[in-house]
Amino acid sequence: MEPSNETTTDELLSVLADARRRFVLHYLRRNGPTASVAELANHVAAWEADASVSDVSDGLVADVRTSLHHVHLPKLDDTDVVQWTDQHVRFDAGNETVSQCLDIVVEFDR
């Protein structure tokens, strides 16, 4: 039996279990399907610090960017939730399963 390229329910739930990854997906859905890693790092850091992008320290942005690069974006890419290169991330807004699950977990993040 050939392995499937589709994301399994367990993989999707594992991806959505982390708040940082959920925010990346929220951001991409709200602001367009493509963003630079630097843009995502700035906005995730601001969200986590409950501050504006201009008020977040460079150190926090660097920490977030490192974790996005080494942990979160590879996991999102491995499960085909996003397509990621070293500099850009693209979310497939047409992926109904991911969008529906994200809609559900958004309610719990409020």
Buried (B, 14 or more C-beta within 10 A) or exposed (E): EEEEEEBEEEBBEBBBEBBBBBBBBBBBBEEEBEBEBEBBBBBBBBBBBEEEEEEBEEEBBEBBBEBBBEEBBEBBBEBBBBBBEEEBBBBBEEBEEBBEBBEEBBEEEE
